[in-house]
Amino acid sequence: MSWTRASSLLLCALSCRRDEPDDLSTPGDPHALIAPFARAHYYAAAVKMMRGFARRLAAACGLPVRSIRLFSNSRIPEKPLAIAAGIARFGKNGLALVPGLGSLCVLAGAVLPLPLGDTIDPRDVDPDPCGACTRCIDACPVGAIVGPGIVDPDLCLQGWAGRAGRLPAAAQREWGARFYGCTSCQVVCPWNRDVRWPAPAAPGEVGPSIPIREYLRRDAAARARVLSGSAMDRTWIAPDALLRNAIVAAGHRGDTAVRAEVRTHAVGGSECIRESALWALERLS
């Protein structure tokens, strides 16, 4: 995707705040946790909403619908664009902070072949919306926020959530019951205290947590079907990463009800999965 000075960018933010328990575990049925932004496919919902608005705008301007280019959760620098559009500001946790939504939102945008109007330099938009607050930096369990707005992806638990391979020792130690996503820096953020708008209905609903035993019992194809159409059904999220996450979560849960399912992954499969299963079995013994 490309654009020129004869293009205009539209940006929007869609709430992913949910009013529900974060953990559906019960004794004998431990769950692994899913971050709110991934509990439904809010990226798809945001793109759908943006498409409707962009089409109406294009029609009003006499533009063909095929001239619209939409994006969300893409390689396009969405956070800086949202800041340039004036709808967000950079937080110390490296996330976009949107008034009324905090960081509990996803971004989507559209490119239209319309001349740009007045632009905003991101450097001129409230460069420090966090003030002296360092709660997100202090709350990160692995110290991944190495400076205001600077996150080390090789440390960040969110960065590891979809990346295959053996977890670094610190990440494995602090993984907890996560299946996908880490929100430690968002939970403590004052910007997220009074988010008014709840998340809308969206496709790909998976809920706040998944039963570990049921997930580990499935073969690779069945595990993929569980997440088909969800926000975790992305080509850049390695299936082995999600399986590893569930196994490590089982070890942290400490519920021996899933020991047999973990044991099946201690043989065969990739080295990472075997090592993770052996680590979890030690904690379940």
C-alpha positions in Angstrom: 0.0 0.0 0.0 1.2 3.5 -0.8 -0.1 7.0 -0.8 1.0 10.5 -1.9 0.2 14.1 -1.0 -2.9 13.6 -3.0 -4.2 11.0 -0.5 -6.1 11.3 2.8 -6.0 9.0 5.7 -8.9 8.3 8.0 -8.2 6.7 11.4 -10.6 5.3 14.0 -10.4 3.6 17.4 -12.8 0.8 18.4 -13.3 -0.2 22.0 -12.3 -3.7 23.2 -13.3 -3.1 26.8 -15.4 -6.1 28.0 -17.6 -6.5 31.1 -17.0 -10.2 32.0 -14.8 -12.4 34.3 -11.3 -12.7 33.0 -10.9 -16.3 34.0 -13.5 -19.1 33.6 -11.3 -21.7 35.5 -12.9 -24.1 38.0 -11.1 -26.8 40.1 -10.1 -29.6 37.8 -10.7 -27.4 34.7 -7.9 -24.8 34.6 -8.0 -22.2 31.8 -5.4 -20.2 29.9 -6.2 -16.5 29.6 -6.8 -14.4 26.5 -6.3 -10.6 26.6 -9.5 -8.5 25.9 -8.3 -7.2 22.5 -8.0 -10.9 21.2 -11.3 -12.3 22.7 -13.1 -11.4 19.4 -11.9 -10.2 16.0 -12.1 -6.5 16.8 -9.7 -5.7 14.0 -12.2 -7.1 11.5 -15.1 -5.2 13.2 -13.1 -2.0 13.0 -12.3 -2.5 9.3 -16.0 -3.2 8.6 -17.1 0.0 10.3 -14.4 2.0 8.6 -15.3 0.5 5.2 -18.9 1.7 5.6 -17.9 5.2 6.5 -15.2 5.4 3.8 -17.6 4.2 1.1 -20.1 6.9 2.0 -17.4 9.5 1.9 -16.1 8.2 -1.4 -19.6 8.3 -2.9 -20.1 11.8 -1.7 -16.8 12.8 -3.4 -17.5 10.8 -6.5 -14.7 8.3 -6.0 -14.8 4.6 -7.0 -15.1 2.2 -4.1 -12.1 0.3 -5.4 -9.9 3.3 -4.7 -10.3 2.8 -0.9 -7.6 0.9 0.9 -8.3 -0.3 4.4 -5.9 -1.5 7.1 -5.8 -2.7 10.7 -3.2 -4.6 12.8 -1.0 -4.2 9.8 2.6 -3.3 9.0 1.5 0.3 8.5 2.5 2.5 11.5 -1.0 2.8 12.8 -0.1 4.3 16.2 1.9 7.3 14.8 -0.9 7.8 12.2 -3.5 7.9 14.9 -1.5 10.5 16.7 -1.0 12.5 13.6 -4.8 12.4 13.0 -5.2 13.8 16.5 -7.2 10.9 18.0 -4.5 9.4 20.2 -1.3 10.1 22.1 1.7 7.9 22.9 1.8 6.4 26.4 4.9 5.3 28.3 3.9 1.7 27.6 4.3 2.3 23.9 0.6 2.1 23.2 -1.8 4.6 21.7 -3.9 6.3 24.4 -7.3 7.5 23.1 -9.4 9.8 25.2 -12.4 7.9 26.5 -10.9 4.5 25.5 -7.4 4.6 27.0 -5.4 1.8 25.4 -8.4 -0.6 25.5 -9.0 -0.3 21.8 -7.8 -1.3 18.3 -7.0 1.0 15.4 -8.2 0.9 11.8 -7.7 3.2 8.9 -8.5 3.9 5.3 -6.6 5.6 2.5 -8.6 7.6 0.0 -7.3 9.4 -3.1 -8.3 12.9 -1.8 -5.9 15.8 -1.3 -4.6 16.1 2.2 -5.9 19.0 4.3 -4.1 20.5 7.3 -1.8 17.9 8.9 -0.7 17.5 12.5 2.9 16.9 13.4 2.8 14.0 16.0 5.5 15.9 17.9 3.1 18.7 18.5 0.4 16.5 20.1 0.7 16.4 23.9 4.2 14.8 24.0 3.8 13.5 27.6 0.2 12.5 28.4 1.5 10.4 31.3 3.2 13.0 33.3 5.2 11.6 36.2 3.3 8.3 36.2 5.4 5.2 35.8 2.9 2.6 36.8 3.1 0.7 33.5 6.9 0.6 33.6 6.8 -0.6 37.2 4.1 -3.2 36.5 5.8 -5.0 33.6 6.8 -8.4 35.0 9.9 -8.7 32.8 11.0 -5.1 32.6 10.3 -4.9 28.9 9.5 -1.1 29.0 13.1 0.0 28.9 12.3 3.7 28.6 9.2 5.9 28.2 7.4 4.6 25.1 10.2 2.1 24.3 9.4 -1.6 24.5 12.0 -4.3 24.0 10.2 -7.0 21.9 12.7 -9.6 22.9 11.6 -9.2 26.5 7.9 -8.3 26.1 5.4 -11.2 27.0 3.0 -9.9 24.3 5.8 -10.1 21.8 6.4 -13.7 22.7 2.7 -14.6 22.7 2.7 -15.4 19.0 6.4 -16.1 18.4 7.6 -19.8 18.3 10.6 -21.0 20.2 11.7 -21.5 23.7 10.6 -18.8 26.1 13.4 -16.8 27.7 13.9 -17.8 31.4 12.3 -14.6 32.7 9.4 -14.9 30.4 8.7 -18.5 31.3 9.0 -17.6 35.0 6.5 -14.7 34.7 4.2 -16.2 32.1 1.4 -17.1 34.5 -1.8 -18.4 33.0 -1.5 -16.4 29.7 -2.6 -18.0 26.5 -2.4 -15.0 24.2 -1.7 -11.4 25.1 -0.3 -9.5 28.1 -2.1 -6.6 29.7 0.0 -6.0 32.8 0.9 -2.5 31.7 -2.7 -1.7 30.8 -4.3 -2.9 34.0 -2.5 -0.3 36.1 -2.9 2.6 33.6 -5.0 5.5 34.9 -6.1 6.1 31.3 -8.0 2.8 31.4 -9.9 3.5 34.7 -13.1 5.0 33.3 -13.5 3.7 29.8 -17.1 4.5 29.0 -17.7 2.6 25.7 -17.9 -1.2 25.8 -16.7 -3.4 22.9 -19.3 -4.0 20.2 -20.3 -7.4 19.0 -17.6 -8.8 16.7 -16.9 -11.9 14.7 -14.4 -14.6 15.9 -15.6 -14.6 19.5 -13.5 -16.9 21.7 -14.2 -15.5 25.2 -11.8 -14.6 28.1 -10.1 -18.0 28.5 -9.8 -21.5 27.0 -9.9 -24.8 28.9 -6.3 -26.1 28.9 -7.1 -29.8 29.0 -9.5 -29.6 26.1 -7.0 -27.6 24.0 -4.1 -29.9 24.7 -6.1 -33.0 23.9 -6.7 -31.8 20.3 -4.4 -32.5 17.4 -3.0 -29.6 15.4 -5.9 -29.4 12.9 -8.5 -29.4 15.7 -6.6 -26.7 17.6 -6.5 -24.5 14.5 -10.3 -25.0 14.1 -10.9 -23.8 17.6 -9.3 -20.4 16.7 -10.5 -20.2 13.1 -11.8 -16.8 12.3 -10.6 -15.3 15.5 -8.0 -12.6 16.1 -5.5 -15.4 16.8 -6.0 -17.0 13.4 -3.3 -14.9 11.8 -0.4 -16.1 9.6 2.2 -14.4 11.8 1.0 -16.2 15.0 2.9 -19.5 15.1 0.6 -22.5 16.0 3.5 -23.9 18.1 3.6 -20.6 20.1 0.0 -21.0 21.1 0.5 -24.7 22.1 3.6 -23.7 24.1 1.7 -21.0 25.8 -1.1 -23.4 26.9 1.5 -25.9 28.2 3.4 -23.2 30.2 0.1 -21.9 31.5 -0.7 -25.4 32.7 2.5 -25.5 34.6 1.8 -22.2 36.3 -1.8 -23.2 37.1 -0.5 -26.2 39.0 -3.7 -28.2 38.6 -2.8 -31.9 38.3 -6.0 -32.5 36.4 -4.2 -31.7 33.1 -1.0 -33.7 33.9 -1.9 -36.5 31.4 -2.5 -34.0 28.6 0.7 -32.2 29.2 2.6 -35.5 29.3 1.5 -36.4 25.8 3.4 -33.3 24.5 6.6 -34.3 26.3 7.4 -36.7 23.4 7.4 -36.0 19.7 6.7 -32.6 18.3 9.2 -29.8 18.3 12.0 -29.4 20.8 10.4 -26.3 22.2 7.1 -28.1 22.9 8.9 -31.1 24.5 11.0 -28.8 26.7 8.0 -26.8 27.8 6.0 -29.9 28.6 8.8 -31.4 30.7 9.1 -28.0 32.5 5.3 -28.0 33.2 5.4 -31.7 34.3 7.9 -30.8 37.0 5.6 -28.2 38.4 2.6 -30.6 38.2 4.4 -33.5 40.0 
